[in-house]
Amino acid sequence: MENAENMKALVREKYGQIAREGGCCGGTSCCGPSAENGVALTMSEDYRNLEGYVEEADLGLGCGIPTDAADLRPGQVVLDLGSGAGNDAFVARGIVGETGKVIGVDMTPDMVKKSRENAGRLGFGNVEFRLGELEALPVDGSSIDRVVSNCVLNLVPDKAGAFSEMFRVLKPGGGFSVSDIVLEGEFPETLKNAAELYVGCLSGAIPKTAYLRMLEQAGFEAVRVAKEKSIVLPEELLSEHLDAEGRKSFAASGTRVLSVTVQGRKPERSADPCCVPLAREGACCAS
């Protein structure tokens, strides 16, 4: 628990710095670490041609475009997890329109401040941003049509808890589309324990099979990978954390870093209405 709180504090510090500086590539992260020697890993995608795109809200922190696979429609209520400066929230608003609503949740006060300033400047009355953690969302149960998230859940120490909260807030039949970083294989301990790589969305990543299984254990159905691409780690970056033998062993392991966009939905009706899925245990609660 203490380590988890330490990692959260580190994320708040680093992403608060990014918010204040107005962009990740001028700071310490591009949702990919930036080393003192100038090695940086950028995983964000190009939003510029999307309806609703707001340049000032795009800090280059994502690893996908989750709204593309979210089946958004006019009038829906959308929740953006780890909303940052509001980039995905504003794109979602461009789709759900004036009759819809978008709620962003972020645990970094500077990010919430920046996103609120962006929304106020744009006059978006149906977009709001709340300070909160993804494992304890400040959102009513069964109130959300769609959940989106972009390269954030890998930063949450208790991923099962966050998935359980996603399930709680979604309406029956509601769905999610989350872009995230996962692994095929395992990172060596040196990479797992590198704080810089954690903040850069890498060392907090878990195997893809475990990620999908956690979502199913949270109660979601029709869980699938809608989009996947490989992320190549520069040799210079690996050299900062692994010696020559370690890099050789890592290459031989076949471990792959993947950017994925995952979809799923909350069932229309639980087989047992008294049963609430608990992602941490992978089973329903006792009656």
HELIX and SHEET records of a PDB file:
HELIX    1   1 GLU A    2  GLU A   21  1                                  20    
HELIX    2   2 CYS A   24  GLY A   26  5                                   3    
HELIX    3   3 GLU A   55  ALA A   57  5                                   3    
HELIX    4   4 PRO A   66  ALA A   69  5                                   4    
HELIX    5   5 ASN A   87  VAL A   96  1                                  10    
HELIX    6   6 PRO A  109  LEU A  122  1                                  14    
HELIX    7   7 LEU A  153  LEU A  155  5                                   3    
HELIX    8   8 LYS A  159  VAL A  169  1                                  11    
HELIX    9   9 GLU A  189  LYS A  192  1                                   4    
HELIX   10  10 ALA A  195  VAL A  199  1                                   5    
HELIX   11  11 LYS A  208  GLN A  217  1                                  10    
HELIX   12  12 GLU A  235  SER A  239  1                                   5    
HELIX   13  13 ALA A  244  SER A  253  1                                  10    
SHEET    1   A 7 VAL A 127  LEU A 131  0                                        
SHEET    2   A 7 LYS A 101  ASP A 106  1                                        
SHEET    3   A 7 VAL A  77  LEU A  81  1                                        
SHEET    4   A 7 ILE A 144  ASN A 150  1                                        
SHEET    5   A 7 LEU A 170  GLU A 184  1                                        
SHEET    6   A 7 ARG A 256  ARG A 265 -1                                        
SHEET    7   A 7 GLU A 221  ILE A 231 -1                                        
SHEET    1   B 2 PRO A 277  LEU A 278  0                                        
SHEET    2   B 2 ALA A 283  CYS A 284 -1                                        
END                                                                             
